[in-house]
Amino acid sequence: MNPPDVPPTGLIASVRAVGREPEPARSGQRWGFGAFLLVEAIFILSAVFITAIARTSGTDLGNSVAFILVGSIVPTVLAAAAAVAITHLRGNGPLQDLRLGWDWADVKVGLKLGALGLVLTYVAAVVWSRVVGDQNATSAIGELVDGAALPLGAAVAMFLYVCFLGPVCEEVIYRGLLWGAIERQRWSRWAAFTLTTLIFAASHLEPLRTSLLIVIAIPIGIARLITRRLTASVVAHVVNNFLPGLTLLLVSVGVMPA
């Protein structure tokens, strides 16, 4: 038999092998849903605070490079940092509590599911844009960058955030902290996969794109589901965001038309 933390050979076989029994209880974890709600509050309130400060100072929100960078990056980073801090203060640290153990097998799973996610994302985005119309087929970050001629340094910073920093932070929050909170309730891994997928999509606060975000999140969640560790979902998320991030970079510097 395969060891408990090593998925069977093949992605389909790995998914089929996922049982409905809860994960073994982790000693030392003294945080749960309350920790996740606190982290979400930090994310939302920091975004509101940054927007309020910008409006009060008379900043043109659509054309301010500083606002685009700070408003996009800081709330997510603050929320992820709070999640890590909670695991230190109320648990065993992020490596154990958030399942951040490193394994090259997880990287391979993440690459495969990230590539699959790119295909699913492209197909879903084409269908979704036809349903809602091209004028509505953009993300919140895309709307911020649209029409703003970002300097090269700012454009590169956004690319690095969308492709690397953002995925790491979001995985820490949703398939790390939230997943762990669900496991603490002794619910199954399938319940954790389903709830984190839905909450991840809804938490972007883009109602029109929620159905698309669910499709995007499925391969990422499967990576976490079958490996039981966060590394695979981080890699899958990074791969899935790479082409959109590159497109955002090329559009923001004027190489590609918007």
C-alpha positions as CSV (number, residue, x, y, z in Angstrom):
1,M,0.0,0.0,0.0
2,N,1.0,3.6,-0.5
3,P,2.1,5.5,2.6
4,P,-0.7,7.8,3.9
5,D,0.9,11.0,2.7
6,V,2.0,9.7,-0.7
7,P,-0.7,9.8,-3.4
8,P,-1.2,6.7,-5.7
9,T,0.3,6.8,-9.2
10,G,-1.9,8.9,-11.5
11,L,-4.1,11.9,-10.8
12,I,-7.3,10.1,-11.4
13,A,-6.3,7.2,-9.1
14,S,-5.2,9.7,-6.5
15,V,-8.6,11.4,-6.5
16,R,-10.4,8.1,-6.3
17,A,-8.2,7.1,-3.4
18,V,-9.3,10.0,-1.2
19,G,-11.4,8.7,1.6
20,R,-14.3,10.3,3.4
21,E,-12.8,9.8,6.9
22,P,-11.6,12.9,8.7
23,E,-7.9,13.7,9.0
24,P,-6.2,12.6,12.3
25,A,-6.5,15.3,14.9
26,R,-3.4,17.5,15.2
27,S,-2.2,18.1,18.7
28,G,-1.2,21.7,19.6
29,Q,-3.6,23.4,17.1
30,R,-5.6,25.9,19.1
31,W,-7.1,27.8,16.2
32,G,-10.1,27.2,14.0
33,F,-12.8,29.1,12.1
34,G,-12.3,32.1,14.3
35,A,-8.8,32.5,13.1
36,F,-9.9,32.4,9.5
37,L,-12.6,35.0,10.1
38,L,-10.1,37.3,11.8
39,V,-7.7,36.9,8.7
40,E,-10.6,37.7,6.3
41,A,-11.5,40.7,8.4
42,I,-7.9,42.0,8.2
43,F,-8.0,41.5,4.4
44,I,-11.3,43.4,3.9
45,L,-10.7,46.1,6.5
46,S,-7.2,46.9,5.2
47,A,-8.5,47.1,1.6
48,V,-11.3,49.5,2.8
49,F,-8.8,51.5,4.8
50,I,-6.4,51.9,1.9
51,T,-9.2,52.9,-0.4
52,A,-10.6,55.4,2.1
53,I,-7.2,57.0,2.6
54,A,-6.7,57.3,-1.1
55,R,-10.1,58.9,-1.6
56,T,-9.5,61.3,1.3
57,S,-6.2,62.5,-0.2
58,G,-7.9,63.1,-3.6
59,T,-6.0,60.2,-5.3
60,D,-7.3,59.3,-8.8
61,L,-7.9,55.7,-8.1
62,G,-7.9,54.6,-11.7
63,N,-4.6,56.2,-12.6
64,S,-2.5,56.1,-9.4
65,V,0.3,53.7,-9.7
66,A,0.9,53.7,-5.9
67,F,-2.8,52.9,-5.2
68,I,-2.8,50.1,-7.8
69,L,0.2,48.5,-6.2
70,V,-0.6,49.1,-2.5
71,G,-4.4,48.3,-2.9
72,S,-3.7,45.1,-4.8
73,I,-0.8,43.7,-2.8
74,V,-0.9,44.9,0.8
75,P,-4.3,43.5,2.0
76,T,-3.5,39.9,0.8
77,V,0.0,40.0,2.3
78,L,-1.2,41.4,5.6
79,A,-3.9,38.6,5.8
80,A,-1.4,35.9,5.0
81,A,1.1,37.3,7.5
82,A,-1.7,37.2,10.1
83,A,-2.4,33.6,9.2
84,V,1.2,32.6,9.7
85,A,1.4,34.6,13.0
86,I,-1.7,32.7,14.3
87,T,-0.1,29.4,13.7
88,H,2.9,30.5,15.7
89,L,0.8,32.0,18.6
90,R,-1.9,29.4,18.7
91,G,-0.4,26.3,17.2
92,N,2.7,24.5,16.0
93,G,3.8,27.0,13.3
94,P,3.0,27.1,9.6
95,L,5.1,24.2,8.5
96,Q,3.0,21.7,10.6
97,D,-0.3,23.5,10.9
98,L,-0.6,24.7,7.3
99,R,1.0,21.5,5.9
100,L,3.9,23.4,4.2
101,G,6.2,20.4,4.1
102,W,8.4,20.2,1.0
103,D,8.3,17.2,-1.4
104,W,9.4,17.1,-5.0
105,A,6.5,14.8,-5.7
106,D,4.1,17.6,-4.7
107,V,5.8,19.9,-7.1
108,K,5.2,17.5,-9.9
109,V,1.5,17.1,-9.0
110,G,1.2,20.9,-8.8
111,L,2.8,21.3,-12.2
112,K,0.4,18.8,-13.8
113,L,-2.7,20.2,-12.2
114,G,-1.6,23.8,-12.9
115,A,-1.2,22.9,-16.6
116,L,-4.7,21.3,-16.5
117,G,-6.0,24.4,-14.7
118,L,-4.6,26.6,-17.5
119,V,-6.6,24.7,-20.1
120,L,-9.8,24.7,-17.9
121,T,-9.3,28.4,-17.2
122,Y,-9.0,29.2,-20.9
123,V,-12.1,27.2,-21.9
124,A,-14.1,28.6,-19.0
125,A,-13.0,32.2,-19.7
126,V,-14.1,31.9,-23.3
127,V,-17.5,30.6,-22.4
128,W,-17.8,33.1,-19.5
129,S,-16.9,36.1,-21.7
130,R,-19.5,35.1,-24.2
131,V,-22.2,34.8,-21.5
132,V,-21.4,38.1,-19.7
133,G,-20.0,40.1,-22.6
134,D,-16.4,41.2,-23.3
135,Q,-16.9,44.5,-21.5
136,N,-17.5,42.6,-18.2
137,A,-14.9,39.9,-18.8
138,T,-12.2,41.3,-16.5
139,S,-10.9,40.8,-13.0
140,A,-10.7,43.5,-10.3
141,I,-6.9,43.8,-10.8
142,G,-7.5,43.9,-14.6
143,E,-9.9,46.8,-14.1
144,L,-7.3,48.6,-12.0
145,V,-4.6,48.3,-14.5
146,D,-6.8,48.9,-17.5
147,G,-6.1,52.4,-18.8
148,A,-3.2,52.9,-16.4
149,A,0.1,53.2,-18.1
150,L,2.3,51.5,-15.5
151,P,6.0,52.2,-15.4
152,L,8.1,49.1,-16.1
153,G,9.0,48.6,-12.4
154,A,5.4,48.8,-11.3
155,A,4.3,46.4,-14.1
156,V,7.0,43.9,-13.1
157,A,5.9,44.2,-9.4
158,M,2.3,43.4,-10.4
159,F,3.5,40.5,-12.5
160,L,5.5,39.1,-9.6
161,Y,2.5,39.5,-7.3
162,V,-0.1,37.9,-9.6
163,C,2.2,35.0,-10.5
164,F,4.0,34.3,-7.3
165,L,3.4,36.3,-4.1
166,G,-0.4,36.4,-4.5
167,P,-0.8,32.6,-5.1
168,V,1.4,31.9,-2.1
169,C,-0.6,34.2,0.2
170,E,-4.0,33.0,-1.0
171,E,-3.0,29.3,-0.5
172,V,-1.8,30.1,3.0
173,I,-5.2,31.7,3.8
174,Y,-7.6,29.3,2.1
175,R,-6.0,25.9,1.5
176,G,-3.8,26.4,4.6
177,L,-5.7,28.2,7.4
178,L,-9.3,27.6,6.3
179,W,-8.6,24.0,5.3
180,G,-7.0,23.4,8.7
181,A,-10.0,25.0,10.5
182,I,-12.3,22.6,8.6
183,E,-10.1,19.6,9.5
184,R,-10.2,20.6,13.1
185,Q,-14.0,20.1,13.0
186,R,-13.3,16.5,12.0
187,W,-14.9,16.9,8.6
188,S,-13.7,14.9,5.7
189,R,-11.0,16.1,3.1
190,W,-13.8,16.2,0.5
191,A,-15.7,18.7,2.7
192,A,-12.5,20.8,3.1
193,F,-12.0,20.7,-0.7
194,T,-15.6,21.8,-1.4
195,L,-15.8,24.5,1.2
196,T,-12.4,26.0,0.5
197,T,-13.1,26.0,-3.3
198,L,-16.4,27.9,-2.8
199,I,-15.2,30.3,-0.2
200,F,-12.0,31.0,-2.2
201,A,-14.2,32.0,-5.2
202,A,-16.6,34.1,-3.2
203,S,-13.9,35.8,-1.2
204,H,-12.6,37.7,-4.3
205,L,-15.8,39.8,-3.9
206,E,-16.4,39.7,-7.7
207,P,-20.0,38.2,-7.9
208,L,-20.0,38.2,-11.7
209,R,-16.8,36.1,-11.8
210,T,-17.6,33.7,-9.0
211,S,-18.6,30.8,-11.2
212,L,-15.4,31.2,-13.3
213,L,-13.3,31.4,-10.1
214,I,-14.8,28.1,-8.9
215,V,-13.7,26.4,-12.1
216,I,-10.2,27.9,-11.7
217,A,-10.0,26.8,-8.1
218,I,-10.9,23.1,-8.7
219,P,-7.5,21.9,-10.0
220,I,-5.7,23.9,-7.3
221,G,-7.9,22.3,-4.6
222,I,-7.4,18.8,-6.0
223,A,-3.6,19.3,-5.7
224,R,-4.1,20.0,-1.9
225,L,-6.7,17.2,-1.7
226,I,-4.5,14.4,-3.0
227,T,-1.2,15.3,-1.6
228,R,-2.5,16.5,1.8
229,R,0.1,19.3,1.7
230,L,0.1,22.9,0.6
231,T,3.1,22.8,-1.7
232,A,1.2,21.2,-4.5
233,S,-1.6,23.7,-4.5
234,V,0.9,26.6,-4.3
235,V,2.7,25.3,-7.4
236,A,-0.6,24.7,-9.2
237,H,-1.8,28.2,-8.4
238,V,1.4,29.7,-9.6
239,V,1.3,27.8,-12.9
240,N,-2.4,28.7,-13.4
241,N,-1.7,32.4,-12.8
242,F,1.4,32.6,-15.0
243,L,-0.1,33.3,-18.4
244,P,-2.8,35.8,-17.0
245,G,0.0,37.5,-15.1
246,L,2.2,37.7,-18.2
247,T,-0.7,39.1,-20.2
248,L,-1.3,41.7,-17.5
249,L,2.4,42.7,-17.7
250,L,2.4,43.0,-21.5
251,V,-0.9,45.0,-21.5
252,S,0.1,47.3,-18.7
253,V,3.4,48.3,-20.5
254,G,1.6,48.7,-23.8
255,V,3.2,45.7,-25.6
256,M,-0.3,44.1,-26.1
257,P,-3.6,45.8,-26.7
258,A,-6.0,45.8,-23.7
